[in-house]
Amino acid sequence: MNNEINEYIKKHKKKKVRKKLVLFFVFFFSITILILLKAPFFNIADVKVENNKIIDSKEIISRSELLGKNIFYINQKDVSYKITANPYIEKVNLKRVFPSGIIINVVERKAVYFVKGSDGIYVLNSELKILEKRASIDGLNLTELTGVSPTSTDVGTYFNSDEKIKRIADNIGNLLEENKSDVKFNLVNLENTTSLNILVGDVKLLLGNDENLEIKLNNCIKILKESSIGITKGYIDVSFDGDPVIKKE
């Protein structure tokens, strides 16, 4: 009986020793890994920016405040917030390149419109977000926007917050961006959303409402490009079903 008890005690002691050893090694390796993760070896020393065509890489890297930070402890949400404070940057994605590199992939907003204000010129994307305010549009290939009253003039906000106006402006803006012809759309007038019109030089394109905008604009481009028609001043009315009405002046 005593032998059985002694054997049980020995086994129990061995289990306690094993348990202590396991806990010690877990603790030891955890501390070791923690020290290694915080080592300068993992401090970010190389930051590259991809997909930026408008904003300079140096500005994006500066806004990110990543250099010198530990690669394991960066907060993507915080970094994204800092970078997207620039209205031209819409989205940010970070990719770790071990041991000490980061790739910042950005999605930029494209400038499409400009609005003349009493205190300067506002540059807008297709959704009417104000990207910047400047004295002139020299060097920019933009379309003037009229007939839209400002609800805000702060950079980074929407020039007009009306959802219908923003939707129509976005639809037209996307079509202008996709235009592969040499037709230059000079002005978009959104004063009346049921009687939209666009200027191409001295030719006014009467579009009516915002239905079938792509078809209407394509029809107008074909007419403008047709040498046998040769319209350089007047209007093209595609606001209704049927053949367009062309009026030369």
BELNOR-V837910 format. One line per field, one symbol per residue. ss: DSSP state (2 for helix, 1 for strand, 0 for the rest). psi: psi as a letter, one per 20 degrees, with the letter a starting at -180 (. if undefined). burial: 1 if it has 24 or more other C-alpha atoms within 12 Angstrom, else 0. A space follows every 50 residues. Layout:
ss=???
psi=???
burial=???
//
This chain:
ss=02222222222222222222222222222222222220022210011111 00000022222222000001000002222222200000111111111000 11111111000011111001111100001111110000000011110000 00000001000022222222222222220000000011100000011111 0111111100002222222222222000000011111000000011110
psi=ghggghhggggggggggggggghghggghggggggghjqhhjppiopqpq jpigpqhhgggghhkhpiqphijqohgggggggjhohiogqppqppnqik qppopqoqqppgrqpprhjapppqahjjpohrprhrkpipnrpqprjppp iqjppirphpjphggggghgggghhhhioirjpoohppokhoiimqqqpn cjppooicajqlhggghhggggghiohhglpipbqookjrqapqppoq.
burial=00000000000000000000000000000000000000000111111111 01001000011011111111110101001101110111111111110001 11111111111111110000111111111111100000000111110101 00100111110000110111111111100000111111110010111111 0011111111001001111110110000001100111110000101000
//
